[in-house]
Amino acid sequence: MSTERSGIRFSAVVLAAGQSTRMGGANKLLLPLEGEPLVRRTVRTVLAAGMQETVVVTGWHGREVMRTVLDLPVTVQPNLLYEEGQMRSVAAGVAALAQATDAIVVCPGDLPLLRPEDLHELMDVYLAHPASSIVIPRHRGERGNPIVFAAAYAPEVAAGRRLIGCRKLAEQYPEETFWHEAAHERFTTDCDTPEAWQRVQQRLAHPAGAEAAA
């Protein structure tokens, strides 16, 4: 951990409640990727980045998702209202954070290429821009994830009054948002469709060529 980051407390909320509506009936978070379910892969990456506390929010297929992370040092928070959308999951996850923190990382559970150093990159960007309380990554014009926001917003987020994670977040709070222009596509690569899933598998099978093309 960098010297600048060492005194700052970062906590994480991993969103694992969605219904995978574009995956043809399968729960993308439970699909195996390099020998483990996708959601477990993402959670392990988040933990490896040195978060103070990590909450995993479950919903659709909640028991199955929970079983994939039970042995990891996380808090599992069910969201019984997951059908109402991602904002409910963000609120539930933030409300479940039990330890005082300085900043919160909200990470979808379907970021297959994400690395611990990518999270460090976002954390360092957040610290380097103290005038901005929200950091959103993007690559070649495409909005990415995770996002980082100031823990001072936690009460509003938990109450559903501030829609952290919303695609219109930067439009709602432009003066508070810093766009981080990433040099890679790991923040923007997810697994929403069977076609995207196949592309991810191919990329992982041939990482050198994929990195060169990014």
C-alpha positions as CSV (number, residue, x, y, z in Angstrom):
1,M,0.0,0.0,0.0
2,S,1.3,3.4,-0.9
3,T,2.4,5.8,1.9
4,E,-0.4,8.2,1.0
5,R,-3.0,5.4,1.1
6,S,-1.9,3.8,4.3
7,G,-3.7,6.2,6.7
8,I,-7.0,6.2,4.7
9,R,-9.7,3.6,5.4
10,F,-11.3,2.1,2.4
11,S,-14.3,-0.3,2.6
12,A,-16.0,-2.1,-0.2
13,V,-19.5,-3.2,-1.2
14,V,-19.7,-5.9,-3.9
15,L,-23.0,-6.1,-5.7
16,A,-24.0,-9.7,-6.3
17,A,-27.8,-9.5,-6.3
18,G,-28.7,-8.9,-10.0
19,Q,-30.9,-11.1,-12.1
20,S,-28.5,-11.5,-15.1
21,T,-31.4,-10.6,-17.4
22,R,-29.3,-10.7,-20.6
23,M,-27.6,-14.0,-19.9
24,G,-30.4,-16.3,-21.2
25,G,-31.4,-17.7,-17.8
26,A,-28.0,-18.3,-16.2
27,N,-26.7,-16.4,-13.2
28,K,-23.5,-15.0,-14.6
29,L,-22.0,-14.6,-11.1
30,L,-22.1,-18.4,-10.6
31,L,-20.5,-19.3,-14.0
32,P,-17.0,-20.8,-13.6
33,L,-14.1,-18.7,-14.7
34,E,-10.6,-20.2,-14.4
35,G,-11.8,-22.7,-11.9
36,E,-14.0,-20.6,-9.6
37,P,-17.4,-18.8,-9.8
38,L,-17.1,-15.3,-11.2
39,V,-18.4,-13.6,-8.1
40,R,-15.8,-15.3,-5.9
41,R,-13.1,-14.2,-8.3
42,T,-14.2,-10.6,-8.0
43,V,-14.6,-10.7,-4.2
44,R,-11.1,-12.2,-3.9
45,T,-9.7,-9.4,-6.0
46,V,-11.4,-6.8,-3.8
47,L,-10.1,-8.4,-0.7
48,A,-6.6,-8.6,-2.1
49,A,-6.7,-4.8,-2.5
50,G,-6.6,-4.4,1.3
51,M,-10.1,-3.2,2.1
52,Q,-10.8,-2.6,5.8
53,E,-14.2,-4.2,5.4
54,T,-16.1,-5.9,2.6
55,V,-19.8,-6.5,2.3
56,V,-21.3,-8.8,-0.4
57,V,-24.9,-8.0,-1.3
58,T,-26.9,-11.0,-2.5
59,G,-30.4,-11.3,-4.0
60,W,-31.2,-13.5,-7.0
61,H,-30.0,-17.0,-6.3
62,G,-28.9,-15.6,-2.9
63,R,-28.1,-18.9,-1.2
64,E,-26.0,-20.1,-4.1
65,V,-24.0,-16.9,-4.3
66,M,-23.5,-16.8,-0.5
67,R,-22.0,-20.3,-0.6
68,T,-19.3,-19.2,-3.0
69,V,-17.9,-16.6,-0.5
70,L,-18.8,-18.2,2.9
71,D,-15.1,-19.0,3.6
72,L,-13.9,-15.5,2.8
73,P,-13.6,-12.6,5.3
74,V,-16.7,-10.8,4.2
75,T,-20.2,-9.9,5.5
76,V,-23.0,-11.2,3.4
77,Q,-26.0,-8.9,3.3
78,P,-29.2,-10.1,1.6
79,N,-31.2,-7.6,-0.4
80,L,-34.8,-8.8,-0.4
81,L,-35.8,-5.9,-2.7
82,Y,-33.2,-6.8,-5.4
83,E,-35.9,-6.8,-8.1
84,E,-36.2,-3.0,-7.6
85,G,-32.8,-2.5,-9.1
86,Q,-29.1,-1.9,-8.2
87,M,-29.8,1.2,-6.1
88,R,-31.4,-1.0,-3.5
89,S,-28.4,-3.2,-3.4
90,V,-26.0,-0.3,-3.0
91,A,-28.1,1.1,-0.1
92,A,-28.3,-2.3,1.6
93,G,-24.5,-2.9,1.3
94,V,-23.6,0.6,2.5
95,A,-26.0,0.2,5.5
96,A,-24.4,-3.1,6.4
97,L,-20.9,-1.6,6.8
98,A,-20.1,-1.8,10.5
99,Q,-16.8,-0.1,10.8
100,A,-16.0,3.6,10.5
101,T,-14.4,4.3,7.1
102,D,-13.2,7.2,5.0
103,A,-14.2,6.1,1.5
104,I,-16.3,3.3,0.0
105,V,-15.7,1.3,-3.2
106,V,-18.8,0.0,-4.9
107,C,-17.9,-2.9,-7.2
108,P,-20.2,-5.0,-9.3
109,G,-19.6,-8.7,-8.9
110,D,-19.0,-9.3,-12.7
111,L,-15.7,-7.7,-13.4
112,P,-13.7,-10.7,-14.6
113,L,-10.5,-8.9,-15.5
114,L,-10.2,-6.7,-12.5
115,R,-6.9,-6.8,-10.6
116,P,-6.0,-5.6,-7.1
117,E,-3.7,-3.0,-8.6
118,D,-6.7,-1.6,-10.5
119,L,-8.4,-0.9,-7.3
120,H,-5.3,0.7,-5.9
121,E,-5.2,2.8,-9.0
122,L,-8.8,4.1,-8.3
123,M,-8.0,4.6,-4.6
124,D,-4.9,6.6,-5.4
125,V,-6.9,8.7,-7.9
126,Y,-9.5,9.4,-5.2
127,L,-6.8,10.6,-2.8
128,A,-5.1,12.7,-5.5
129,H,-8.3,14.7,-6.1
130,P,-9.6,15.8,-2.7
131,A,-12.0,18.3,-4.3
132,S,-13.9,15.5,-5.9
133,S,-15.9,13.2,-3.6
134,I,-16.8,10.7,-6.3
135,V,-14.4,8.9,-8.7
136,I,-15.7,7.0,-11.8
137,P,-13.3,5.3,-14.2
138,R,-13.8,5.2,-18.0
139,H,-11.9,3.9,-21.0
140,R,-12.3,5.3,-24.5
141,G,-15.5,7.1,-23.6
142,E,-17.1,4.1,-21.9
143,R,-18.1,4.4,-18.2
144,G,-16.6,1.7,-16.0
145,N,-16.6,0.3,-12.5
146,P,-15.9,0.2,-9.6
147,I,-16.6,3.7,-8.3
148,V,-15.2,5.3,-5.2
149,F,-17.1,7.8,-3.1
150,A,-16.6,9.7,0.2
151,A,-18.0,7.9,3.3
152,A,-19.6,11.2,4.3
153,Y,-22.3,10.3,1.8
154,A,-23.0,6.9,3.5
155,P,-26.1,7.9,5.5
156,E,-27.7,9.4,2.3
157,V,-26.8,6.4,0.2
158,A,-28.1,3.9,2.8
159,A,-31.4,5.8,3.0
160,G,-31.7,5.9,-0.8
161,R,-31.5,9.6,-1.1
162,R,-28.2,9.6,-3.0
163,L,-28.1,7.2,-5.9
164,I,-24.5,6.1,-5.9
165,G,-23.9,3.6,-8.7
166,C,-26.6,5.0,-10.9
167,R,-25.6,5.4,-14.6
168,K,-26.6,9.1,-14.3
169,L,-24.5,9.7,-11.2
170,A,-22.1,12.1,-12.9
171,E,-25.0,14.0,-14.4
172,Q,-26.6,14.4,-11.0
173,Y,-23.4,15.5,-9.2
174,P,-21.1,16.9,-11.9
175,E,-19.3,19.2,-9.5
176,E,-18.5,16.4,-7.2
177,T,-17.3,13.8,-9.8
178,F,-13.9,13.1,-11.2
179,W,-13.7,11.0,-14.3
180,H,-10.6,8.8,-14.3
181,E,-9.3,8.1,-17.8
182,A,-8.0,4.5,-17.6
183,A,-5.3,3.2,-20.0
184,H,-6.9,-0.3,-20.0
185,E,-10.3,-1.9,-20.4
186,R,-10.4,-3.9,-17.2
187,F,-12.8,-1.3,-15.6
188,T,-15.2,-1.6,-18.6
189,T,-15.2,-5.3,-19.2
190,D,-18.1,-7.2,-17.7
191,C,-20.1,-10.3,-18.5
192,D,-23.7,-9.2,-19.3
193,T,-24.3,-11.5,-22.3
194,P,-23.3,-15.0,-23.5
195,E,-21.2,-13.2,-26.2
196,A,-19.4,-11.1,-23.6
197,W,-18.8,-14.2,-21.6
198,Q,-17.1,-15.9,-24.5
199,R,-15.0,-12.9,-25.2
200,V,-13.8,-12.8,-21.6
201,Q,-12.9,-16.5,-21.8
202,Q,-11.0,-16.0,-25.0
203,R,-9.1,-13.0,-23.5
204,L,-8.1,-15.0,-20.4
205,A,-6.9,-17.8,-22.6
206,H,-4.8,-15.4,-24.7
207,P,-3.9,-12.5,-22.4
208,A,-0.9,-11.2,-24.3
209,G,-2.8,-10.6,-27.5
210,A,-5.7,-9.1,-25.6
211,E,-3.6,-6.7,-23.7
212,A,-1.9,-5.6,-26.9
213,A,-5.3,-4.9,-28.5
214,A,-6.7,-2.9,-25.5
